């Protein structure tokens, strides 16, 4: 099988390489996944630079999540062969991946691979950020880079919880989509005075918290 590997830390373009390896065999609690798709998240880029909370053990694979087909199972893994699943592991940028069967989420046929591949990193991060913000129903939360995948998820979570949202963008081409997702107000930081617009929108009360998605 082929997999993406790095033997030192650095910029992805400089240190990532494709290598051949033997297809692994699952242990008692593991499953072997034939990978269909894996996203590239900011956390993946930070990981290969040794800037993330999880530290690589060199040499290391890259990628934290994906979607694939169950090809083989260990003795304790009660999942049917051929099941399409979303999963998390270290080294998902590979043709085959081993992971614990407890990480698996079976996905319906109606969900495309590009969506199923992203069920772990961004959704759980979005929920955790909204929880940690402490913003309550009826209060204002501001989201930078709100057109990002994470920003869009936060908008939808806030709409369900009755939290009012201000999203910042640098382009206006996705504004209609963001409005459809539930953002209350959009500020283009290249065109508007950000502090002034926030004060106008919130009647000079300001926002309770800001989720800084870029950082």
ABEGO torsion letter per residue (X at the ends): XBBBBBABBEBAAAABBBBBBBBBBBBAABBBBBBABBBBBAAAAAAAAGABABBBBOBBBBEABEBBBBABBBAABBBBBGBBBBBBBBGABBABBBBBAAABBBBBAABBAAAAAAAAAAAAAAAAAAAAAGBBBGBBBBBBGAABAAAAAAAAAAAAAGBBBBBBBABAAAAAAAAAAGBABBBBAAABBAAAAAAAAAGGAEBABBBBAAX
